[in-house]
Amino acid sequence: MPALVALVLLVGELATFWGFTAPVNRATENWTTLPANWQELRAQWEYSHAVRAILYVVALGALVMSLLDWRAEA
């Protein structure tokens, strides 16, 4: 079960990237140009990275729990 949770979290991370981070990268041409609303885009980009980092850490914890649970059963 923890491995399934990790999978769901990693899918959520990918959805966050493609839904929030990648559009900002395209709008700013990977931060080589600054559109008029660049401050809002920067905030979206930073928050999406923070959410992705949290999802990664929790997914890693779920994978470790899965490993510990598997070792306990063996």
Residue, then its C-alpha position, 0 to 999 in steps of 0.5 A: m500500500p505505501a508503494l501505491v501511495a508513492l506512485v500516486l504522489l509521483v503522478g501528482e508531481l508530474a501533473t504539477f510540473w506539466g500544469f504549473t511549472a512548464p507553462v511558466n517556462r514556455a511563457t518566459e521562454n525559460w526565463t530569457t524574456l520577461p512578460a508583463n506579468w512576470q512576477e505572478l509567473r515567478a510566484q507560480w513557478e516557485y510555489s509549484h517547485a515547493v509543492r513538487a519538493i514536498l510531494y517528492v519527500v513524502a513519496l520517498g517516505a512512502l517508499v521507505m515505509s514500503l521497504l520496511d514493511w516488506r522487510a518485516e514480512a520476510 
